[in-house]
């Protein structure tokens, strides 16, 4: 099951919520509690999150591209 564009945007919001309260995140596909999120990011280049839900079987990876590191001119 691939996430729609709307679900991807909502997943990014729920990942932000997960950072502050990891126990209260609900699935982007079925809206049930218990979305498992694993941060597999390769900062500073990209954020990668593995999303899974035991209730509905969601098993997806969300990629968020980050801009290249800014080089100092000093």
Rosetta blueprint (number, residue, H / E / L):
1 X L
2 X L
3 X L
4 X L
5 X H
6 X H
7 X H
8 X H
9 X H
10 X H
11 X H
12 X H
13 X H
14 X H
15 X H
16 X H
17 X H
18 X H
19 X H
20 X H
21 X L
22 X H
23 X H
24 X H
25 X L
26 X E
27 X L
28 X L
29 X L
30 X L
31 X L
32 X L
33 X E
34 X L
35 X L
36 X E
37 X E
38 X E
39 X E
40 X L
41 X L
42 X E
43 X L
44 X L
45 X L
46 X E
47 X E
48 X E
49 X E
50 X E
51 X E
52 X E
53 X L
54 X L
55 X L
56 X L
57 X L
58 X L
59 X E
60 X E
61 X E
62 X E
63 X E
64 X E
65 X E
66 X L
67 X L
68 X L
69 X L
70 X L
71 X L
72 X L
73 X L
74 X L
